[in-house]
């Protein structure tokens, strides 16, 4: 027998909306990436990189990757270096309200695990959530280099601002993941992909 049958179906229908949330990243095809694609890409990154760290729970990393942005169904994506300061400042409040709204849609038992995963991710309170947080910051860089950074130019992301932002994100690099960032930034530098004011 399937427990919480209706809640599970309602959830599957709800997450279809992830396909309608556009991100700042563009794909090689020229259209914008959506949240469903981003979460899938992130989960695959978590799968292949988490095996290098024996202390990480791979299943937990994949689960965190898949649910980390579902509250954006109601809160929408917040894009650093693009969105205005008011939208950036309201991010936590919007996401908190979105989570409460989502919880009301489902039976308490069904949503508890997903709710706890979202809270764990947002708080970066475990090695797995810290790991997925860092991968989440790397994934757009890979995406942009793959499509030649032309959309960093569209958004006018300044090279120096970008480098400073990533230095700040990876100043505690417990998983040696900054090596991935450095690899793609060096590639961008070598091939003159960066936008400079």
C-alpha positions as CSV (number, residue, x, y, z in Angstrom):
1,X,0.0,0.0,0.0
2,X,1.3,3.5,-0.9
3,X,1.3,5.9,2.1
4,X,0.1,9.5,1.7
5,X,-1.0,8.6,-1.9
6,X,-2.7,11.9,-2.6
7,X,0.0,14.0,-1.1
8,X,2.6,12.3,-3.2
9,X,0.7,12.9,-6.4
10,X,0.0,16.5,-5.4
11,X,3.8,16.9,-4.8
12,X,4.7,15.4,-8.2
13,X,2.3,17.8,-9.9
14,X,3.6,20.8,-7.9
15,X,7.3,20.2,-8.7
16,X,6.4,20.3,-12.4
17,X,6.3,24.1,-11.9
18,X,10.1,24.0,-11.4
19,X,10.3,23.7,-15.2
20,X,8.8,27.2,-15.5
21,X,11.2,29.0,-13.2
22,X,13.9,30.6,-15.4
23,X,17.4,31.1,-14.0
24,X,20.1,33.6,-15.1
25,X,22.1,30.8,-16.8
26,X,21.6,30.2,-20.5
27,X,22.0,26.9,-22.2
28,X,24.1,26.2,-25.4
29,X,20.8,26.1,-27.3
30,X,20.2,29.8,-26.4
31,X,17.3,29.5,-24.0
32,X,17.5,30.0,-20.2
33,X,18.0,27.1,-17.9
34,X,15.1,26.3,-15.6
35,X,15.2,25.2,-12.0
36,X,14.3,21.5,-12.8
37,X,17.3,21.3,-15.1
38,X,19.6,23.0,-12.6
39,X,18.5,20.7,-9.8
40,X,19.1,17.6,-12.0
41,X,22.6,18.9,-13.0
42,X,23.4,19.6,-9.3
43,X,22.2,16.1,-8.2
44,X,24.5,14.5,-10.9
45,X,27.4,16.7,-9.6
46,X,26.7,15.6,-6.1
47,X,26.6,12.0,-7.1
48,X,30.0,12.0,-8.9
49,X,31.9,14.4,-6.5
50,X,30.6,13.1,-3.2
51,X,32.3,9.7,-3.8
52,X,35.6,11.5,-3.2
53,X,34.7,12.1,0.4
54,X,34.1,9.0,2.5
55,X,32.5,11.0,5.3
56,X,29.7,12.3,3.1
57,X,26.3,10.5,2.8
58,X,25.9,10.3,-1.0
59,X,22.1,9.6,-0.8
60,X,21.7,12.7,1.5
61,X,23.7,14.8,-1.0
62,X,21.5,13.8,-3.9
63,X,18.3,14.4,-1.9
64,X,19.5,17.9,-0.8
65,X,20.4,18.7,-4.5
66,X,16.9,17.7,-5.7
67,X,14.9,19.6,-3.1
68,X,17.2,22.6,-2.5
69,X,15.3,25.0,-4.8
70,X,11.7,23.7,-4.6
71,X,10.6,26.7,-2.4
72,X,11.4,28.9,-5.4
73,X,8.1,27.6,-6.9
74,X,6.6,30.3,-4.7
75,X,9.6,32.5,-3.8
76,X,11.2,32.6,-7.3
77,X,15.0,32.6,-8.0
78,X,17.2,35.3,-6.6
79,X,20.2,36.1,-8.8
80,X,23.3,37.6,-7.1
81,X,24.9,40.4,-9.1
82,X,21.6,40.8,-11.1
83,X,18.7,41.3,-8.8
84,X,18.2,44.6,-7.0
85,X,19.2,44.9,-3.4
86,X,15.6,44.8,-2.1
87,X,15.0,41.4,-3.8
88,X,18.3,40.1,-2.4
89,X,17.4,41.3,1.1
90,X,13.9,39.8,1.0
91,X,15.2,36.4,-0.1
92,X,15.0,34.7,3.3
93,X,11.6,36.1,4.2
94,X,10.2,35.1,0.8
95,X,11.6,31.6,1.1
96,X,10.3,31.2,4.6
97,X,6.8,32.2,3.5
98,X,7.1,29.9,0.5
99,X,8.0,27.0,2.8
100,X,5.1,27.6,5.1
101,X,2.7,27.8,2.1
102,X,4.1,24.5,0.8
103,X,3.7,22.7,4.1
104,X,0.0,23.6,4.2
105,X,-0.5,21.7,1.0
106,X,0.5,18.3,2.3
107,X,-0.1,16.0,5.2
108,X,2.3,16.6,8.0
109,X,3.8,13.2,7.9
110,X,4.5,13.3,4.1
111,X,6.2,16.7,4.0
112,X,8.3,16.4,7.2
113,X,11.3,14.8,5.5
114,X,11.3,17.3,2.6
115,X,10.9,20.2,5.0
116,X,13.8,19.0,7.1
117,X,16.0,18.6,4.0
118,X,15.2,22.2,2.9
119,X,16.0,23.5,6.4
120,X,19.2,21.5,6.5
121,X,20.3,22.9,3.1
122,X,19.4,26.5,4.0
123,X,21.3,26.4,7.3
124,X,24.4,24.7,5.9
125,X,24.4,22.8,9.2
126,X,25.9,19.4,8.0
127,X,28.8,18.4,5.9
128,X,26.4,17.3,3.2
129,X,24.5,20.6,3.1
130,X,27.8,22.6,3.0
131,X,29.0,20.4,0.2
132,X,25.8,20.8,-1.9
133,X,25.8,24.6,-1.2
134,X,29.3,24.9,-2.7
135,X,28.3,22.8,-5.7
136,X,25.3,25.0,-6.2
137,X,27.6,28.0,-6.6
138,X,29.8,26.1,-9.1
139,X,27.1,24.7,-11.4
140,X,26.3,28.1,-13.0
141,X,30.0,28.8,-13.7
142,X,30.2,25.5,-15.6
143,X,27.0,26.4,-17.5
144,X,28.3,29.8,-18.5
145,X,31.7,28.6,-19.7
146,X,29.9,25.9,-21.8
147,X,28.0,28.6,-23.6
148,X,31.0,30.9,-23.9
149,X,30.0,33.3,-21.2
150,X,28.0,35.4,-23.6
151,X,25.2,35.8,-21.1
152,X,27.6,37.0,-18.4
153,X,28.1,39.8,-20.9
154,X,24.3,40.3,-21.2
155,X,24.0,40.6,-17.4
156,X,27.2,42.7,-17.3
157,X,28.7,40.6,-14.5
158,X,32.0,42.3,-13.9
159,X,35.0,40.0,-13.8
160,X,36.5,41.5,-10.6
161,X,33.2,41.4,-8.7
162,X,32.7,37.8,-9.8
163,X,36.2,36.8,-8.6
164,X,35.7,38.5,-5.2
165,X,32.3,36.9,-4.8
166,X,33.8,33.4,-5.4
167,X,36.8,34.1,-3.1
168,X,34.3,34.9,-0.4
169,X,32.2,31.8,-1.1
170,X,35.2,29.4,-1.0
171,X,37.3,30.9,1.7
172,X,36.4,27.8,3.8
173,X,37.0,25.2,1.1
174,X,36.5,22.0,3.1
175,X,36.0,19.9,-0.1
176,X,38.7,21.4,-2.4
177,X,36.0,22.4,-4.8
178,X,37.5,25.8,-5.5
179,X,39.8,23.8,-7.8
180,X,36.7,23.4,-10.1
181,X,36.0,27.2,-10.0
182,X,39.7,28.0,-10.7
183,X,39.7,25.6,-13.7
184,X,36.7,27.3,-15.3
185,X,37.9,30.8,-14.5
186,X,41.3,30.1,-16.0
187,X,39.6,28.7,-19.1
188,X,37.4,31.9,-19.3
189,X,40.5,34.1,-18.9
190,X,42.5,32.2,-21.5
191,X,39.7,32.4,-24.0
192,X,38.7,36.0,-23.3
193,X,35.2,35.2,-22.1
194,X,35.0,37.6,-19.2
195,X,33.1,40.8,-19.2
196,X,35.1,43.8,-17.9
197,X,33.7,47.2,-17.2
